[in-house]
């Protein structure tokens, strides 16, 4: 088995990129804003205007059964508090969750609700009972919801929006 070692060199021609703002942000300074389903709240952390994805903290009330929704891109998350299930498939605080692109599901939170850090790699779609798309939740909508809640000053608005 081989290993790779990367060492710092003072003579390197590769230099660190200068940043125009801090890489760090304290999400506890943001209010929980109403999200797109009853009993859900969010804190928007960032948006990806290229993919329509976004990163957020998601808070869901206890015993909340979400409507069927679909993922146009994968979603990854870490359960920070509480838990949720897809039937018998149950996740708790500390668990990593991966929801593949193209799936449709109906998650239900546990009796203690949940808080999750999520990276959404593409838009989400909500459906009417007849299968027609009722709503598309993408980076732009999430940004607009955060602006309306007074909780988007830390995010640079993409110039083409």
N, CA, C and O of each residue as an XYZ file, in Angstrom:
644
protein
N       0.844     -1.164      0.000
C       0.000      0.000      0.000
C       0.893      1.233      0.000
O       1.794      1.354      0.830
N       0.644      2.136     -0.924
C       1.446      3.352     -0.998
C       0.699      4.508     -0.353
O      -0.528      4.495     -0.253
N       1.439      5.481      0.070
C       0.822      6.669      0.651
C       1.352      7.904     -0.066
O       2.447      7.890     -0.628
N       0.581      8.941     -0.039
C       0.963     10.201     -0.662
C       1.148     11.219      0.444
O       0.342     11.299      1.371
N       2.190     11.979      0.344
C       2.449     13.015      1.328
C       2.574     14.353      0.603
O       3.330     14.489     -0.359
N       1.830     15.316      1.078
C       1.902     16.658      0.512
C       2.502     17.559      1.577
O       2.015     17.619      2.706
N       3.549     18.248      1.210
C       4.222     19.114      2.180
C       4.171     20.555      1.700
O       4.037     20.835      0.509
N       4.278     21.438      2.640
C       4.270     22.873      2.337
C       5.667     23.303      1.904
O       6.665     22.938      2.526
N       5.720     24.081      0.833
C       6.995     24.574      0.346
C       6.931     26.087      0.214
O       5.999     26.625     -0.384
N       7.896     26.754      0.759
C       7.969     28.216      0.649
C       8.318     28.656     -0.766
O       8.107     29.816     -1.120
N       8.849     27.750     -1.579
C       9.306     28.095     -2.926
C       8.288     27.734     -4.011
O       8.594     27.872     -5.195
N       7.116     27.286     -3.652
C       6.123     26.843     -4.621
C       5.649     27.988     -5.505
O       5.525     29.124     -5.047
N       5.383     27.683     -6.789
C       4.809     28.676     -7.695
C       3.292     28.731     -7.544
O       2.651     29.644     -8.065
N       2.718     27.769     -6.841
C       1.281     27.743     -6.606
C       1.003     28.535     -5.335
O       1.533     28.219     -4.270
N       0.187     29.544     -5.449
C      -0.128     30.412     -4.304
C      -1.592     30.259     -3.922
O      -2.433     29.944     -4.764
N      -1.887     30.482     -2.665
C      -3.265     30.421     -2.174
C      -4.089     31.531     -2.815
O      -3.576     32.616     -3.087
N      -5.348     31.259     -3.050
C      -6.263     32.233     -3.624
C      -6.712     33.228     -2.560
O      -7.113     32.835     -1.464
N      -6.646     34.491     -2.880
C      -7.133     35.518     -1.957
C      -8.658     35.514     -1.979
O      -9.268     35.367     -3.038
N      -9.264     35.674     -0.822
C     -10.723     35.713     -0.754
C     -11.193     37.132     -0.461
O     -10.470     37.925      0.141
N     -12.409     37.441     -0.893
C     -12.954     38.771     -0.667
C     -13.867     38.815      0.551
O     -14.300     39.890      0.967
N     -14.162     37.643      1.125
C     -14.942     37.609      2.363
C     -14.543     36.363      3.136
O     -13.887     35.473      2.595
N     -14.931     36.302      4.373
C     -14.578     35.172      5.217
C     -15.208     33.885      4.685
O     -16.312     33.904      4.140
N     -14.509     32.789      4.847
C     -15.034     31.469      4.477
C     -16.002     30.956      5.537
O     -16.693     29.963      5.308
N     -16.062     31.607      6.679
C     -16.861     31.127      7.800
C     -18.064     32.026      8.049
O     -18.008     33.241      7.856
N     -19.152     31.398      8.481
C     -20.384     32.108      8.790
C     -21.079     31.362      9.923
O     -21.083     30.131      9.946
N     -21.662     32.093     10.854
C     -22.349     31.491     11.988
C     -23.845     31.424     11.707
O     -24.527     32.444     11.804
N     -24.378     30.239     11.358
C     -25.801     30.143     11.031
C     -26.730     30.415     12.209
O     -27.925     30.634     12.010
N     -26.204     30.403     13.430
C     -27.069     30.702     14.580
C     -27.539     32.156     14.553
O     -28.468     32.512     15.277
N     -26.911     33.003     13.726
C     -27.338     34.402     13.616
C     -28.562     34.562     12.710
O     -29.163     35.635     12.665
N     -28.931     33.505     11.992
C     -30.089     33.558     11.097
C     -31.359     33.132     11.817
O     -31.316     32.254     12.678
N     -32.481     33.737     11.479
C     -33.754     33.244     12.024
C     -34.197     31.995     11.262
O     -33.824     31.798     10.105
N     -34.998     31.151     11.924
C     -35.652     30.060     11.211
C     -36.782     30.677     10.393
O     -37.646     31.359     10.943
N     -36.780     30.442      9.091
C     -37.803     30.994      8.200
C     -38.752     29.871      7.761
O     -38.341     28.721      7.604
N     -40.014     30.223      7.570
C     -40.980     29.239      7.072
C     -40.510     28.685      5.740
O     -40.034     29.420      4.875
N     -40.654     27.359      5.589
C     -40.263     26.722      4.336
C     -41.499     26.383      3.532
O     -42.559     26.956      3.784
N     -41.411     25.487      2.586
C     -42.459     25.268      1.590
C     -43.544     24.272      2.006
O     -44.555     24.154      1.313
N     -43.364     23.566      3.099
C     -44.376     22.629      3.578
C     -44.752     23.014      5.002
O     -43.916     23.542      5.736
N     -45.994     22.763      5.409
C     -46.385     23.066      6.793
C     -45.472     22.342      7.796
O     -45.086     21.191      7.595
N     -45.145     23.051      8.872
C     -44.311     22.453      9.919
C     -42.848     22.322      9.559
O     -42.139     21.501     10.141
N     -42.372     23.135      8.590
C     -40.959     23.104      8.198
C     -40.383     24.513      8.185
O     -41.068     25.477      7.845
N     -39.120     24.613      8.558
C     -38.401     25.880      8.591
C     -36.996     25.649      8.051
O     -36.502     24.522      8.054
N     -36.357     26.718      7.590
C     -35.014     26.564      7.024
C     -34.133     27.752      7.362
O     -34.607     28.832      7.716
N     -32.838     27.517      7.242
C     -31.812     28.546      7.247
C     -30.980     28.279      6.001
O     -30.291     27.262      5.921
N     -31.038     29.182      5.031
C     -30.293     29.010      3.788
C     -28.830     29.356      4.031
O     -28.518     30.430      4.546
N     -27.938     28.451      3.662
C     -26.517     28.670      3.869
C     -25.822     29.138      2.594
O     -24.947     30.003      2.637
N     -26.222     28.556      1.447
C     -25.620     28.961      0.187
C     -26.484     28.471     -0.969
O     -27.354     27.619     -0.788
N     -26.238     29.013     -2.155
C     -26.954     28.600     -3.357
C     -25.948     28.250     -4.449
O     -24.822     28.749     -4.458
N     -26.372     27.385     -5.370
C     -25.577     27.058     -6.537
C     -26.426     27.413     -7.761
O     -27.299     26.645     -8.165
N     -26.163     28.570     -8.338
C     -26.964     29.053     -9.468
C     -26.793     28.176    -10.698
O     -27.672     28.166    -11.560
N     -25.704     27.448    -10.809
C     -25.462     26.588    -11.968
C     -26.355     25.346    -11.949
O     -26.931     24.982    -12.975
N     -26.473     24.692    -10.782
C     -27.235     23.441    -10.687
C     -28.654     23.643    -10.169
O     -29.498     22.757    -10.303
N     -28.918     24.812     -9.576
C     -30.204     25.026     -8.911
C     -30.228     24.458     -7.514
O     -31.266     24.476     -6.852
N     -29.096     23.951     -7.056
C     -28.994     23.373     -5.721
C     -28.737     24.415     -4.656
O     -28.550     25.596     -4.950
N     -28.731     23.962     -3.416
C     -28.526     24.860     -2.282
C     -28.131     24.034     -1.066
O     -28.333     22.820     -1.032
N     -27.569     24.707     -0.071
C     -27.290     24.060      1.209
C     -28.087     24.796      2.273
O     -28.267     26.012      2.210
N     -28.562     24.033      3.255
C     -29.423     24.630      4.265
C     -29.422     23.813      5.539
O     -28.966     22.670      5.572
N     -29.941     24.425      6.581
C     -30.366     23.711      7.768
C     -31.873     23.583      7.639
O     -32.553     24.560      7.323
N     -32.397     22.406      7.877
C     -33.825     22.143      7.771
C     -34.343     21.668      9.117
O     -33.790     20.746      9.717
N     -35.403     22.302      9.584
C     -36.048     21.937     10.845
C     -37.476     21.507     10.526
O     -38.194     22.205      9.811
N     -37.887     20.349     11.060
C     -39.217     19.823     10.782
C     -39.886     19.451     12.100
O     -39.266     18.855     12.981
N     -41.159     19.812     12.221
C     -41.916     19.554     13.452
C     -42.079     18.047     13.701
O     -41.929     17.243     12.781
N     -42.383     17.675     14.935
C     -42.590     16.264     15.276
C     -43.740     15.638     14.485
O     -44.736     16.293     14.180
N     -43.576     14.360     14.165
C     -44.615     13.569     13.496
C     -45.159     14.241     12.239
O     -46.356     14.165     11.961
N     -44.299     14.886     11.493
C     -44.683     15.582     10.272
C     -44.537     14.626      9.092
O     -43.448     14.113      8.835
N     -45.619     14.391      8.384
C     -45.587     13.559      7.178
C     -45.566     14.473      5.964
O     -46.552     15.149      5.673
N     -44.454     14.493      5.264
C     -44.314     15.349      4.086
C     -45.119     14.783      2.922
O     -45.324     13.574      2.814
N     -45.561     15.670      2.073
C     -46.213     15.245      0.837
C     -45.173     14.588     -0.071
O     -43.973     14.822      0.076
N     -45.643     13.766     -1.008
C     -44.722     13.155     -1.964
C     -43.992     14.271     -2.705
O     -44.610     15.206     -3.215
N     -42.689     14.155     -2.754
C     -41.878     15.110     -3.504
C     -40.731     14.363     -4.163
O     -40.381     13.254     -3.762
N     -40.154     14.987     -5.178
C     -39.089     14.355     -5.931
C     -37.816     15.164     -5.913
O     -37.812     16.366     -5.649
N     -36.732     14.463     -6.203
C     -35.407     15.079     -6.234
C     -34.875     15.049     -7.659
O     -34.667     13.977     -8.227
N     -34.656     16.222     -8.233
C     -34.065     16.299     -9.564
C     -32.550     16.148     -9.490
O     -31.907     15.802    -10.480
N     -31.987     16.407     -8.320
C     -30.587     16.153     -8.014
C     -30.544     15.420     -6.690
O     -31.522     15.435     -5.943
N     -29.442     14.789     -6.391
C     -29.298     14.071     -5.125
C     -29.338     15.044     -3.945
O     -29.094     16.241     -4.101
N     -29.651     14.511     -2.771
C     -29.598     15.269     -1.517
C     -28.755     14.467     -0.540
O     -28.922     13.255     -0.407
N     -27.851     15.153      0.140
C     -27.049     14.543      1.189
C     -27.264     15.320      2.465
O     -27.440     16.538      2.431
N     -27.252     14.636      3.584
C     -27.455     15.343      4.833
C     -26.870     14.623      6.027
O     -26.524     13.443      5.969
N     -26.771     15.368      7.106
C     -26.391     14.844      8.413
C     -27.511     15.243      9.369
O     -27.828     16.424      9.504
N     -28.103     14.262     10.023
C     -29.137     14.545     11.026
C     -28.451     15.066     12.276
O     -27.638     14.368     12.883
N     -28.777     16.288     12.659
C     -28.168     16.925     13.824
C     -28.968     16.668     15.093
O     -28.397     16.493     16.169
N     -30.291     16.645     14.964
C     -31.188     16.384     16.094
C     -32.370     15.572     15.597
O     -32.774     15.707     14.441
N     -32.930     14.730     16.458
C     -34.139     13.994     16.130
C     -33.918     12.960     15.052
O     -32.855     12.345     14.963
N     -34.954     12.774     14.221
C     -34.833     11.789     13.159
C     -36.040     11.769     12.259
O     -37.041     12.436     12.520
N     -35.935     10.983     11.175
C     -37.056     10.781     10.268
C     -36.934      9.424      9.610
O     -35.909      8.749      9.709
N     -38.022      9.036      8.927
C     -38.101      7.698      8.351
C     -38.750      7.719      6.986
O     -39.503      8.628      6.636
N     -38.431      6.685      6.228
C     -39.162      6.298      5.024
C     -39.715      4.915      5.354
O     -39.068      3.908      5.068
N     -40.875      4.858      5.937
C     -41.411      3.573      6.394
C     -40.523      2.994      7.480
O     -40.312      3.625      8.516
N     -40.001      1.796      7.249
C     -39.140      1.129      8.237
C     -37.678      1.575      8.164
O     -36.885      1.216      9.035
N     -37.318      2.333      7.166
C     -35.954      2.835      7.004
C     -35.825      4.107      7.836
O     -36.329      5.161      7.450
N     -35.135      4.002      8.998
C     -35.133      5.078      9.988
C     -33.736      5.664     10.175
O     -32.742      4.939     10.226
N     -33.683      7.006     10.277
C     -32.431      7.698     10.562
C     -32.560      8.520     11.830
O     -33.626      9.066     12.115
N     -31.475      8.609     12.593
C     -31.445      9.346     13.862
C     -30.281     10.336     13.864
O     -29.433     10.322     12.973
N     -30.261     11.183     14.871
C     -29.180     12.165     15.029
C     -27.829     11.463     14.898
O     -27.593     10.409     15.488
N     -26.950     12.081     14.105
C     -25.633     11.527     13.855
C     -25.554     10.722     12.572
O     -24.458     10.448     12.084
N     -26.706     10.335     12.010
C     -26.707      9.552     10.774
C     -26.519     10.447      9.555
O     -26.953     11.599      9.526
N     -25.861      9.881      8.556
C     -25.738     10.491      7.224
C     -26.880      9.930      6.385
O     -27.209      8.749      6.500
N     -27.489     10.767      5.541
C     -28.550     10.317      4.645
C     -28.194     10.716      3.222
O     -27.706     11.817      2.966
N     -28.449      9.793      2.304
C     -28.262     10.062      0.883
C     -29.557      9.708      0.167
O     -30.045      8.582      0.265
N     -30.107     10.679     -0.553
C     -31.323     10.488     -1.322
C     -30.955     10.749     -2.779
O     -30.606     11.874     -3.139
N     -31.031      9.724     -3.613
C     -30.562      9.812     -4.987
C     -31.409     10.698     -5.870
O     -32.587     10.928     -5.596
N     -30.800     11.195     -6.934
C     -31.518     11.986     -7.938
C     -32.581     11.108     -8.582
O     -32.354      9.926     -8.840
N     -33.729     11.694     -8.835
C     -34.801     10.990     -9.519
C     -35.782     10.270     -8.615
O     -36.789      9.752     -9.100
N     -35.520     10.220     -7.308
C     -36.441      9.509     -6.424
C     -37.635     10.383     -6.059
O     -37.576     11.609     -6.151
N     -38.712      9.736     -5.646
C     -39.874     10.393     -5.052
C     -40.151      9.662     -3.749
O     -40.102      8.433     -3.698
N     -40.441     10.412     -2.702
C     -40.683      9.775     -1.406
C     -41.545     10.634     -0.501
O     -41.877     11.776     -0.820
N     -41.907     10.040      0.662
C     -42.735     10.701      1.679
C     -42.097     10.500      3.049
O     -42.493      9.585      3.770
N     -41.134     11.315      3.427
C     -40.524     11.153      4.746
C     -41.464     11.586      5.871
O     -42.310     12.463      5.693
N     -41.297     10.957      7.020
C     -42.062     11.300      8.223
C     -41.078     11.485      9.370
O     -40.226     10.632      9.615
N     -41.206     12.609     10.069
C     -40.314     12.846     11.206
C     -40.769     12.037     12.412
O     -41.928     11.636     12.516
N     -39.838     11.811     13.305
C     -40.090     11.076     14.544
C     -40.769     11.995     15.564
O     -40.903     13.192     15.310
N     -41.199     11.459     16.712
C     -41.915     12.267     17.713
C     -41.131     13.472     18.247
O     -41.724     14.386     18.819
N     -39.803     13.481     18.064
C     -39.014     14.630     18.514
C     -38.644     15.576     17.366
O     -37.823     16.475     17.551
N     -39.241     15.382     16.183
C     -38.927     16.242     15.044
C     -37.516     16.007     14.558
O     -36.930     14.956     14.815
N     -36.967     16.984     13.853
C     -35.583     16.838     13.394
C     -35.002     18.172     12.956
O     -35.716     19.107     12.591
N     -33.678     18.219     13.007
C     -32.898     19.283     12.385
C     -31.812     18.584     11.588
O     -31.128     17.696     12.097
N     -31.657     18.992     10.331
C     -30.693     18.357      9.444
C     -29.922     19.408      8.662
O     -30.491     20.407      8.222
N     -28.626     19.180      8.491
C     -27.824     19.935      7.537
C     -27.962     19.200      6.217
O     -27.719     17.994      6.161
N     -28.349     19.900      5.143
C     -28.568     19.256      3.851
C     -27.877     20.010      2.727
O     -27.866     21.241      2.688
N     -27.304     19.240      1.817
C     -26.779     19.761      0.569
C     -27.674     19.191     -0.525
O     -27.715     17.980     -0.745
N     -28.388     20.079     -1.202
C     -29.350     19.702     -2.231
C     -28.680     19.987     -3.577
O     -28.443     21.144     -3.924
N     -28.377     18.931     -4.330
C     -27.579     19.077     -5.550
C     -28.373     19.521     -6.772
O     -27.795     19.733     -7.838
N     -29.666     19.664     -6.637
C     -30.513     20.137     -7.729
C     -31.897     20.407     -7.184
O     -32.156     20.122     -6.015
N     -32.789     20.942     -7.982
C     -34.119     21.309     -7.506
C     -34.923     20.134     -6.946
O     -34.661     18.967     -7.237
N     -35.907     20.497     -6.133
C     -36.902     19.556     -5.618
C     -38.214     19.852     -6.334
O     -38.457     20.986     -6.747
N     -39.060     18.834     -6.481
C     -40.358     19.032     -7.136
C     -41.463     18.513     -6.238
O     -41.385     17.400     -5.717
N     -42.502     19.334     -6.059
C     -43.705     18.912     -5.353
C     -44.781     18.594     -6.390
O     -44.784     19.159     -7.483
N     -45.690     17.689     -6.040
C     -46.675     17.212     -7.015
C     -48.106     17.415     -6.535
O     -48.389     17.362     -5.338
N     -49.007     17.651     -7.495
C     -50.446     17.596     -7.250
C     -50.856     16.127     -7.202
O     -50.085     15.251     -7.595
N     -52.069     15.856     -6.722
C     -52.563     14.479     -6.656
C     -52.587     13.789     -8.018
O     -52.435     12.570     -8.095
N     -52.776     14.561     -9.098
C     -52.833     13.956    -10.436
C     -51.451     13.735    -11.046
O     -51.345     13.291    -12.189
N     -50.377     14.044    -10.288
C     -49.016     13.845    -10.766
C     -48.390     15.053    -11.430
O     -47.192     15.048    -11.714
N     -49.174     16.090    -11.683
C     -48.620     17.314    -12.271
C     -47.716     18.007    -11.251
O     -47.941     17.926    -10.043
N     -46.703     18.683    -11.756
C     -45.782     19.401    -10.875
C     -46.498     20.598    -10.270
O     -47.045     21.436    -10.987
N     -46.490     20.670     -8.940
C     -47.132     21.773     -8.217
C     -46.142     22.902     -7.942
O     -46.511     24.076     -7.951
N     -44.884     22.538     -7.698
C     -43.871     23.542     -7.367
C     -42.485     22.982     -7.622
O     -42.253     21.780     -7.489
N     -41.567     23.860     -7.989
C     -40.152     23.507     -8.111
C     -39.400     24.377     -7.121
O     -39.470     25.605     -7.173
N     -38.691     23.735     -6.233
C     -37.913     24.448     -5.215
C     -36.457     24.378     -5.648
O     -35.812     23.335     -5.545
N     -35.950     25.507     -6.133
C     -34.571     25.564     -6.603
C     -33.814     26.667     -5.867
O     -34.361     27.328     -4.984
N     -32.566     26.852     -6.238
C     -31.715     27.836     -5.574
C     -32.318     29.235     -5.606
O     -32.257     29.961     -4.614
N     -32.890     29.610     -6.723
C     -33.444     30.963     -6.842
C     -34.635     31.160     -5.911
O     -34.726     32.181     -5.230
N     -35.551     30.189     -5.875
C     -36.684     30.294     -4.952
C     -36.196     30.327     -3.508
O     -36.689     31.116     -2.702
N     -35.230     29.474     -3.182
C     -34.709     29.458     -1.813
C     -34.098     30.812     -1.451
O     -34.297     31.311     -0.343
N     -33.357     31.399     -2.383
C     -32.773     32.716     -2.141
C     -33.871     33.752     -1.913
O     -33.781     34.560     -0.989
N     -34.900     33.731     -2.749
C     -36.001     34.690     -2.599
C     -36.729     34.510     -1.271
O     -37.117     35.495     -0.643
N     -36.919     33.266     -0.836
C     -37.541     33.017      0.470
C     -36.665     33.552      1.600
O     -37.169     34.135      2.559
N     -35.352     33.352      1.483
C     -34.432     33.845      2.510
C     -34.406     35.370      2.535
O     -34.371     35.966      3.612
N     -34.423     36.007      1.375
C     -34.467     37.475      1.310
C     -35.727     37.979      1.997
O     -35.670     38.914      2.796
N     -36.867     37.363      1.689
C     -38.148     37.785      2.284
C     -38.130     37.644      3.800
O     -38.814     38.387      4.503
N     -37.349     36.693      4.304
C     -37.244     36.481      5.751
C     -36.143     37.336      6.375
O     -35.920     37.262      7.583
N     -35.453     38.144      5.573
C     -34.353     38.954      6.092
C     -33.160     38.112      6.486
O     -32.433     38.456      7.418
N     -32.950     36.997      5.774
C     -31.911     36.051      6.174
C     -31.034     35.626      4.997
O     -30.682     34.453      4.872
N     -30.680     36.592      4.126
C     -29.861     36.246      2.965
C     -28.669     37.174      2.759
O     -27.988     37.071      1.739
N     -28.404     38.065      3.686
C     -27.321     39.027      3.494
C     -25.948     38.373      3.347
O     -25.044     38.967      2.759
N     -25.781     37.169      3.869
C     -24.492     36.469      3.813
C     -24.261     35.781      2.465
O     -23.173     35.257      2.225
N     -25.264     35.774      1.581
C     -25.167     35.082      0.293
C     -25.060     36.113     -0.823
O     -25.833     37.070     -0.875
N     -24.083     35.906     -1.726
C     -23.961     36.796     -2.881
C     -25.039     36.422     -3.900
O     -25.125     35.273     -4.333
N     -25.842     37.388     -4.267
C     -26.879     37.159     -5.276
C     -26.187     36.964     -6.631
O     -25.414     37.823     -7.055
N     -26.454     35.848     -7.312
C     -25.864     35.666     -8.642
C     -26.239     36.818     -9.561
O     -27.390     37.256     -9.564
N     -25.297     37.308    -10.330
C     -25.491     38.511    -11.147
C     -26.585     38.337    -12.194
O     -27.207     39.326    -12.582
N     -26.841     37.129    -12.663
C     -27.856     36.939    -13.706
C     -29.265     36.750    -13.148
O     -30.199     36.528    -13.919
N     -29.443     36.831    -11.836
C     -30.788     36.773    -11.240
C     -31.321     38.162    -11.212
O     -32.442     38.384    -10.754
